[in-house]
Amino acid sequence: MATDEDARGHRIGQVAAAAGVTVRTLHYYDEIGLLTAAGRTYAGHRVYSDGDIAVLYRIQLLRQLGLSLDEVGAALNDPDRNLTSIAPATSRVSSGRS
């Protein structure tokens, strides 16, 4: 969906810098269906909503807990999944195993 103003969302460079990831990482997340921008400018640039940014921070949290991208995707797609259901994966991190 094209937007008529860039002010309706956050551009990819801004989101990448604020989240401490690269633009390429955001492109990859889009490629694998993990995080898709809410819209695009007329020039085709991704525009992220506040909700998209919340998802990005959840992805980062789950990655820090030791989940693979596949596991993160499953967690994001399961509305009933919570941090207690992720406990087995976090035990790998706390015990130093991967």
Secondary structure as GFF3:
##gff-version 3
##sequence-region A 1 98
A	DSSP	beta_strand	2	3	.	.	.	ID=ss1
A	DSSP	three_ten_helix	6	8	.	.	.	ID=ss2
A	DSSP	beta_strand	10	11	.	.	.	ID=ss3
A	DSSP	alpha_helix	12	19	.	.	.	ID=ss4
A	DSSP	alpha_helix	23	31	.	.	.	ID=ss5
A	DSSP	beta_strand	39	41	.	.	.	ID=ss6
A	DSSP	beta_strand	46	48	.	.	.	ID=ss7
A	DSSP	alpha_helix	50	64	.	.	.	ID=ss8
A	DSSP	alpha_helix	69	77	.	.	.	ID=ss9
A	DSSP	three_ten_helix	83	86	.	.	.	ID=ss10
A	DSSP	alpha_helix	87	94	.	.	.	ID=ss11
###
